[in-house]
Amino acid sequence: MKTEKEKLFTSFAPAEREDMMHIRRQAKAITEDKLLISILDGISVGVVILNKTRQVVFANQAFLDLSQARDLQIVLGQRVGEAVGCLHAFENPGGCGTTPFCKECGAVRAILSALVGFGDVEECRITLDEDQRALDLRVTTIPIEIDGDLFTLFSIEDIGDEKRRQVLEHVFLHDAKNTAAGLSGLADLLNDSASEDLPGIQALLKEFSQKMLEEIESYRQLVMAENKELRVHTEEMESGKLLREIASLYRNHEVGRRRELRVHPQSENLSFRSDPVLLYRVVGNMVKNALEAVSEGETVTLHCFSDNGDVCFEVHNPGVIPADVRLQIFQRSFTTKGTGRGLGTYSIRLLGEKYLGGRVGFRSSDEEGTVFYGIFPLDSQIFGSRM
């Protein structure tokens, strides 16, 4: 049996809760205000009222729809992350708000702000436990007083479409525009260049065209994966060939310039079955992120080896990921690279785990640097047939 001390352990927000009898009394007092309830139920965004221990004492219909709950009794007494199914909500006995990941959660921060008398607006990224579906949310909190007790009015708005639009704007209005400008300049050079210059210009034309296609295809795959429309097509592969092709691509990619990219000399050449397009995307994104993380002259190393009957790919770089970034690294739309980015590591986990049936993760320390890894079954045909 767990001790009371273990139950109350927290890495961030207080873990203590009110007993359900007290919560039901609070809920009854709130629901008796028919005007308030009719107003909140008429709002199209999800709204809950939370008590001082961050537990739900009222939820409007929009929030119940978001949390897929039939009625208030299902979510009564829960915390917001528990009600919506956050991946981390049940990792500690104390529940939502008590894990190290909760330190970076905008929802928890906004609620804590309201509990000391200040309203707040934050963005929040939640990965759902059941199917790793990601939510991009904007949350607003307002401290309110009801019958002398302090509560938090908490609203939650899905801004996933807004985030997707930002990505589209980045891909098509920024990256694609720059690439198109490069193509246009090269086309002009073709008219003015001597014949001995043509091979170099043709190579650049191919590089620019390939980059544009890569950006578009990457986003297309991600949208299909999130919509559960992506199909897995497995075939025989060799790990050595995959690593050599990826290394060759990114040595000539702009993120690889003036950086060293090598395949570990002890990498194994394993034969296995997987979807080459998706696996190429997963390992390629690991490499791209690693190259973006290192300085000029530093080395990124690709490695492959067998691991208890599975095939393991690793990508190492000498840098160390800051602690706050580690807690958010696989969340959708989280990025350290500016607005409209932040899909690379998210797509690594989505494609690698949900579609290729593997396990994706990372480790980062001063001693080792940073290693992203993906461990996949030698024959993933069963995962392809499920989608």
Salt bridges, closest charged atoms under 4 A:
GLU32 OE2 - LYS28 NZ 2.61
GLU82 OE2 - ARG17 NH2 2.48
GLU91 OE2 - HIS88 ND1 2.78
GLU122 OE1 - ARG109 NH2 3.08
GLU123 OE1 - LYS163 NZ 2.82
ASP131 OD2 - LYS228 NZ 3.85
ASP136 OD2 - ARG332 NH1 3.46
GLU157 OE1 - ARG138 NH1 3.67
ASP161 OD1 - ARG164 NH1 3.92
GLU162 OE2 - ARG138 NH2 3.07
GLU169 OE2 - ARG165 NE 3.71
ASP175 OD2 - HIS170 NE2 3.40
ASP175 OD1 - HIS174 ND1 2.96
GLU207 OE2 - ARG257 NH2 2.56
GLU214 OE2 - ARG281 NH1 2.51
GLU215 OE2 - LYS288 NZ 3.97
GLU217 OE2 - ARG220 NH2 2.82
GLU226 OE1 - ARG164 NH2 3.49
GLU226 OE2 - ARG332 NE 2.63
GLU236 OE2 - ARG273 NH1 3.62
GLU245 OE2 - LYS241 NZ 2.60
GLU254 OE2 - LYS211 NZ 2.87
GLU292 OE1 - LYS337 NZ 2.39
GLU292 OE2 - ARG341 NH2 3.54
GLU296 OE2 - ARG258 NE 3.13
GLU314 OE2 - ARG363 NH2 3.02
GLU353 OE2 - ARG349 NE 3.68
GLU368 OE2 - ARG363 NE 2.93
